[in-house]
Amino acid sequence: MIRVQNLTKKYIGFKSPYERILTALTFGIIPGSRSYTALNEINLEVNPGEIIGIIGRNGAGKSTLIKVLSGVSKYQSGSFERKGSLRSILELGVGFNPELSGEENVYYNGLVWGYSVEEIGELTGSIFEFSGLSDFKNVPLKNYSTGMMMRLGFSLATANRPDILLVDEALAVGDASFQQKSLSRFQQFKEEGSAIIIVSHDLNLLQMISDRMIVLEKGKIEFSGSPALALKKYIQILADNSFEESIKEKNISSTYIESYSIQLSSSNASKSIFGIGEVVTLKFSIKIKAAIPDLTIGFHIDDAKGLRVYGTNSYHLKKNLKNLKAGATIEYSFIFPMNISHGKYNLGFALHEGDNHTTKCYLWKDDVLDFEVERLGVSKFDGPVFLPVECDWKIKD
Amino acid sequence: MNKRIKNLLVLLILVKRDYALQFAGSLLGILWILIQSLSLIFIYTFVFFVLNKASNLPSSNLDYSSYIFSGLLFWIPLQEMLIRGVSILTENRQLIKRSTLGVDLFLWIPFIQMLIHSFVISIPVFVVLAWVGSLNYQLFYLSYFMMIAVGLYLMLVLSYLARINILLKDISPIIRLFSQFLFWTLPVLYFPTGILKEVNQYNPLIVPIDLFRFIVLKDYSLQFPFFIFLIPLVFFIIIFCLTRFKLDEVVMDHL
């Protein structure tokens, strides 16, 4: 059981290295001058046999809450009470040592994670069996793949039932078969009386297994209740999340372009988070410095690893602009559905002549806008693109 | 099982893990500790024995090599503990973040290792001291308790240094330099005389090493009054109390 009352957590940061030194020399009595409230007056109760899902945007305070509840992070005010054994699953696989074998890692990490020597001795066989790594017991971890490490981490963390289980972004790891086994284990723990708190961006999966969901926004609980209503609330928060203004740049060192602004929006509101399939508008406003006979406006979207996800331009779309006079201001929009997988992306653009920028380039900008795509109501799928697939079938007896 | 006993068991296993990581793939494994420490002791003893003989340093009833042996037996494990202890939290950060055992347990790893090193090195050193007739048979076994006490004394300040190492990223180079100051201002390799003796008094380990030699060496008389130890002891206790007061609140988020 966990009971949290008016819990507030602030992160202390430093403006300069001198502040760090001052804090160290004064034993933390003079803290850094940067302060950020990650959790604000949180009240929460989780009972045995209950799975609570926590959702929220990046920076909402989800991981901080898990860290505070697991005792890793200190809090400034409020209180929390917990009864029973606790285990937290954070970043599976991290904390293992690559030089040690799988079995040695299970032994040493298991003890630190709260197992007794006897328990580890009894459970080692079943841990490797559950993870499907029985043949790799004595292999150094540096020879494991990332997926194998995650599986071993999950198997170790859930080898026996804790009274309280805290899970941060480790809801479903490994292949489909292992994910199924993992979810069954959560259900089994729940039925046997564990109180489970899960933080995840996998909204559909979380909705499926949670008894109750909590929406965190800017360190506060915005909603606590049924998973379906929690998702609606979350989508509403995302929809309400608008930028103050678009990206603007003046005094550009270009002979042809004086200034530009660029805005990514949907439903007439500038945003940084979009749902998969949501129709968005990418709007350019460009002020021309010198006459341009033929202008192509193009944009490209790269994923977090820098891989090009998509790119097009007005030339390919046969909507080029001709004979632009000096001093003219152009407003140009691309409208498209965000049919890409969930994740973080950045957007760049190019202003040039003809098919591509190699002929004559007026302006090229990478990483102008950062945005995120969330799955929201869309069913789970694999791969970088979203195809709005529909099914049709007939059964003949 | 009692929580304290359980934590002690986990601590011993963490010590074993630390050795396993330090010597992973090494043929001699933990034997390196003995080889490293004894080599250092014999090199220092040889060089300073020659220097001492050549320059006719103040005469003593004591055998000079026994004097150096006892000094290095005291110093080497403590220096290792100091240097290792400063980075113990940052090196185990991923483990600490997932553990419900708390930060303090990890701080005891270098302490236990210091005791093991001290014990391992002491065996050949005591054999040599007994062979040359310098061993104080009546008290030498107390040296193990002495090392526990001095280790605890250094832990008072180590709990602070390990924590600010998280905040200031890495203070290990400063601590290595500081340990050199400690070493050369401590009469490990020379007799405390003249201006050096004046300087020695300000070293926080001066009374402990003096007592250690008194316990280990036959015919050794104490060189420094005990009361000068009270000032650094009080100072270290204050540092420890202040560390426990507020520092964790700031530091742990930066781990």
Interface residues (C-beta under 8 A of the other chain):
Chain A: Y11 I12 R20 I21 T23 A24 F27 G28 I29 P31 G32 K67 S70 G71 V72 S73 K74 Q76 L86 R87 S88 L90 V94 G95 N97 E99 L100 E104 Y107 Y108 N109 L111 V112 W113 G114 S116 V117
Chain B: M1 K6 L9 V10 I13 L14 R17 A20 L21 A24 G25 Q94 L95 I96 K97 R98 S99 T100 L101 G102 Y160 I164 L167 L168 L242 T243 F245 K246 L247 D248 E249 V250 V251 M252 D253
